[in-house]
Amino acid sequence: MTVSFQKVAVIGAGAMGRGIAQIATQAGSQVWLYDTQPEAIAKARDAVFQQWDKLQEKGRLTAEAVADHKSRLLGASELQDLADCELVVEAIVEKIDIKKNLFTELEKVLSNTAVLVTNTSSLSVTAIAAALQRPALFAGYHFFNPVPLMKVVEVIAGLKTDPSVCERLTEFARQMGHTPVQAQDTPGFIVNHAGRGYGTEALRIVSEGVADFATIDRILRDQVGFKLGPFELFDLTALDVSHPVIEAIYHQYYEEPRYRPNVITAQRLAGGVVGKKVGEGFYKYVDGAALIPTEPPVPVVDDIPPVWVSPRAARRMALLQVLKNLGAKIETGASPSPEALTIVAPLGFDITTVAVVERLDPARTVGIDMLFDDVATKRRVLATNPATRADMRDAAHALFARDGKAVSVIRDSGGFVTQRVVATIVNIASDICQQRICSPQDLETAVTLGLAYPIGPLAMGNRLGPDSILEVLFNLQTVYGDPRYRPSPWLRRRGAIGLSLMHTEEE
Ligand code: NAI
């Protein structure tokens, strides 16, 4: 196989540049690393060489292959050395003027067929290309950290990029063992845009005092299957990286309410409490391990009252089956008896509103989140309202924990935790499709590989039912009166006529 670009330069030998240089060399290209700090080049080559030595020790590379790779990863001491390169990947500091200067200098040195790409995560590809003589040969090539392990790359066409350039970059990505996805030049491209739902909605839930960080992390890990909770993820990425990205995307989309940042991360960033790398973020770290606050114990309740379930509960039959399996005394009357624990399971609405609308006694009313099928989750989430009596809350907690399943009890909020976060993720993903930033298939690929979600957001919406997601969003809009929950037309139309969220119209 001949590699698409025989001679490749990588400018900027930091975290990203060294990873890109590694996989391009492995694909078969001759690669030059250039950096304004010569010691950065030496450090990067050493680091990559060590990676290859480790792969050899593990038997994943032969000694010949390692020697061959090492012979093809070179350092360059000045831009002139790169004159023969057919592709230059820029991974330098995230400053538009410095990037523009570099590309202008490169155009003077390189042949007029050389392709130039930027690894920027937050700048506009079109804006950088505006400085160039040959914008048709310029594109975005957005990798993720650490490059050899995060096997997805966004290929971004600027306004003037020639489609054949994207095709070559796509092919080269595959040769490097990566999965390419095509994105339009828009703020955050695909992955950083799609990722806005998770952390931002979780922050809003915390800021309303509904639950603490650790509880929200547990709920989203156990109910949805996210590998890391949003606050664990913030700690890993560090707020000095993630908060500016949140702000940038919000402002680039002209203060779109869906992407609104939160004062919690702004304050923590200002205070230097940025995450694991400094030993303290949302969690404290000792020897690199997070100190996780212990979960509140299951209350001991001798006598659990009979249970009455609202006729309007989501997944009512499944909920009744759960209660039966737990050995609950289930009331079947049209209204609850005076001693009954009253269970509601709204989608989007808060427990307070449901108790008032259904004329239930709020003191005995507790909500349960039934968006996901109970058998598909490892945790049940209950919510009280401001009037719920402590004995009723404890009885519900003890009852739903009887089979050993984890239970979290949170304060009242439209949509509990999972409904809010999942509906927001599905809605933002739908809007990415609505804007034609990428195809639904590429969106799913980019998010599962780039954000390690258990399944793609559109598949998640389809599994739960677009109509359920829409119900959550419409009701959240009513509860909060906030346009951030307005459904994307993509979701609304497909939900209304029962189509898959992956469905694209015939062109
Ligand atoms: P880094 O700070 O680790 O490395 C940047 C390197 O570029 C440094 O070695 C620096 O000496 C060199 N450099 C700075 N100005 C230069 C110039 N004018 N000419 C040549 N070399 C120069 O940065 P990192 O994290 O590798 O990021 C690089 C780029 O990749 C940025 O545009 C960033 O936004 C983007 N990016 C970063 C990701 C990450 O997670 N770190 C993920 C995806 C994209």
Residues whose N, C-alpha, C, O or C-beta is under 5 A from the ligand:
A	BS01	NAI	I11 G12 A13 G14 A15 M16 G17 Y34 D35 T36 Q37 A40 A91 I92 V93 E94 N119 T120 S121 F143 F144 N145
